[in-house]
Amino acid sequence: MYAIVQSGGHQYRVAVGATVDVELLDAAPGDGITMDQVLLIGGEGPRVGTPFVEGAAVRATVVGETKGEKLVVYKYKPKNRYKIKSGHRQRFTRLKIDAIDV
């Protein structure tokens, strides 16, 4: 059984026991999170929500925070001696999926 959940404007495919990196949440490691914006429950008989599946929720535990890969941003304008190089690393919250409640 798997589910498609929405968190932070992104959609993630989750299954029980899997870990997933979502947008940064205001939660400490060890906290329990309940995501009730479930778009689809997959398995033998898939259930599709309009837009969300009623009564469905995904329970997860916060494992910790991580950072994504570094993105290099380079700005350049010819003939003006304008060059700027900077970088960015997005912060994520790592969740371990405990259960999918239907």
Secondary structure, DSSP 8 states (H G I E B T S, - for coil): -EEEEEETTEEEEEETT-EEEEE--S--TT-EEEE--EEEEESSS-EE-SSS-TT-EEEEEEEEEEE---EEEEEEETTTTEEEEEEE--EEEEEEEEEEE-
